[in-house]
Amino acid sequence: MSEEFIPNREIYSAPPGSPATTQPTREPILITIIGSATGIDLVIKILHRLGFAEARAWSKPQIDPKTNRPMRVLTKWLRY
Protein backbone atom coordinates (compact mmCIF):
# COMPACT_ATOMS: atom_id res chain seq x y z
CA MET A 1 0.00 0.00 0.00
CA SER A 2 1.16 3.51 -0.77
CA GLU A 3 2.72 5.50 2.06
CA GLU A 4 1.62 8.77 0.42
CA PHE A 5 -2.04 8.23 1.27
CA ILE A 6 -3.41 10.74 3.75
CA PRO A 7 -6.88 9.96 5.13
CA ASN A 8 -9.51 12.58 4.46
CA ARG A 9 -10.92 13.62 7.84
CA GLU A 10 -12.69 16.79 6.77
CA ILE A 11 -16.41 17.30 7.21
CA TYR A 12 -18.01 17.73 3.83
CA SER A 13 -19.91 20.92 3.19
CA ALA A 14 -22.78 21.62 0.82
CA PRO A 15 -21.83 22.33 -2.79
CA PRO A 16 -21.67 25.96 -3.91
CA GLY A 17 -25.08 27.29 -4.88
CA SER A 18 -26.96 25.02 -2.48
CA PRO A 19 -29.57 26.69 -0.30
CA ALA A 20 -28.00 27.79 2.97
CA THR A 21 -29.45 26.32 6.15
CA THR A 22 -29.21 27.83 9.60
CA GLN A 23 -28.41 24.49 11.23
CA PRO A 24 -26.12 21.79 9.90
CA THR A 25 -27.93 18.85 8.36
CA ARG A 26 -26.91 15.29 9.18
CA GLU A 27 -27.53 12.44 6.80
CA PRO A 28 -26.85 8.74 7.41
CA ILE A 29 -25.04 6.99 4.56
CA LEU A 30 -25.09 3.18 4.57
CA ILE A 31 -22.07 1.34 3.17
CA THR A 32 -22.63 -2.38 2.53
CA ILE A 33 -20.04 -5.04 1.77
CA ILE A 34 -21.31 -8.34 0.36
CA GLY A 35 -19.05 -11.31 -0.36
CA SER A 36 -17.20 -14.11 1.35
CA ALA A 37 -16.49 -13.74 5.06
CA THR A 38 -12.75 -13.66 4.33
CA GLY A 39 -13.15 -11.02 1.62
CA ILE A 40 -15.35 -8.84 3.81
CA ASP A 41 -12.87 -8.98 6.70
CA LEU A 42 -10.01 -8.07 4.36
CA VAL A 43 -11.86 -5.03 2.94
CA ILE A 44 -12.78 -3.84 6.45
CA LYS A 45 -9.14 -4.11 7.56
CA ILE A 46 -7.95 -2.20 4.48
CA LEU A 47 -10.53 0.56 5.02
CA HIS A 48 -9.49 0.75 8.68
CA ARG A 49 -5.81 1.17 7.72
CA LEU A 50 -6.82 3.92 5.29
CA GLY A 51 -8.60 5.78 8.10
CA PHE A 52 -12.09 5.30 6.68
CA ALA A 53 -13.72 3.62 9.69
CA GLU A 54 -12.88 1.66 12.80
CA ALA A 55 -13.22 -2.08 12.24
CA ARG A 56 -15.60 -2.36 15.21
CA ALA A 57 -17.94 0.25 13.67
CA TRP A 58 -19.20 -2.30 11.13
CA SER A 59 -22.23 -4.46 11.91
CA LYS A 60 -21.90 -8.10 12.87
CA PRO A 61 -22.02 -10.46 9.89
CA GLN A 62 -25.51 -10.92 8.48
CA ILE A 63 -26.94 -12.78 5.50
CA ASP A 64 -28.00 -10.65 2.52
CA PRO A 65 -31.62 -11.65 1.78
CA LYS A 66 -31.22 -11.14 -1.99
CA THR A 67 -27.98 -13.06 -2.59
CA ASN A 68 -27.91 -15.29 0.53
CA ARG A 69 -24.24 -14.29 1.01
CA PRO A 70 -22.55 -12.76 4.08
CA MET A 71 -22.67 -8.98 4.42
CA ARG A 72 -21.70 -6.25 6.87
CA VAL A 73 -23.03 -2.69 7.04
CA LEU A 74 -21.51 0.60 8.20
CA THR A 75 -23.37 3.85 8.82
CA LYS A 76 -21.35 7.01 8.16
CA TRP A 77 -22.89 10.37 9.08
CA LEU A 78 -22.37 13.32 6.76
CA ARG A 79 -22.86 16.84 8.05
CA TYR A 80 -23.51 19.62 5.55
N, C-alpha and C positions, 0 to 999 in steps of 0.2 A: 504494500500500500504506500501511496505517496506521502512523504513527510511534509509536503508543502500545503496540505489541506488544512484550512482553518475553519472550524465549525462556525456556522452562522447563528449567532445568539441574539440577533436583533429582533425587536417586536415589529411586525409588519404594519405599515400604515396604509390608509386608504389611498387608492390611486388618485393622481391629480385630476381635478374636475368632479370628483365625487361629492355628493352633498355632505356638508359638514354637520357633525352631530355634536351636541353639547357633552355627552357622556360617551366614553369608549364603548364600543360594541364587542361582545365576545361571541365567538362562534366555534362550536365543537366540530372538528374534522376527524373522521374515522379513517384509520389506515388499517387495511386488512392484508394479512399474508396467508396464502393458501398453498399447501404443498406437503412434502413429506416432513415428518417431525424433525429429521436431521437438517433438512434444508431451511426450515423455519428458524430453528435455533441458530444456524449459521448466519442468516440474514439479520436476526436480532442482535447477535454479537457484533457484526460489522457495523450496523447502525449505531450501536452503543459506542464503539470505538471512534466513530465519526462525530460523536456528540449530538446525535439526533434525539435519542431518548434513552433513559435508564432501562436496562433489561427487565427489571422488576415492574416497570410501568405497563408492560404488555399483559393482556388477559391470560388466564390459564388456557391450555389447549382445549379447543372445542372441535366439534365436527361440523363442517359446512353442510347445510341441508341440501344445497343444490348439487354439489360434487361428491359428497360423502367422504371428503378428505379432511385432514387436520387443518385447523386455522387458528390464528391468534389475532387479536384486535388491539389497537392503540388509539386512544383519544388524545389529540393535540388541540389545545385551545389557541385560537388566533384572536388577537385584540386589534381592532382598527377603528 
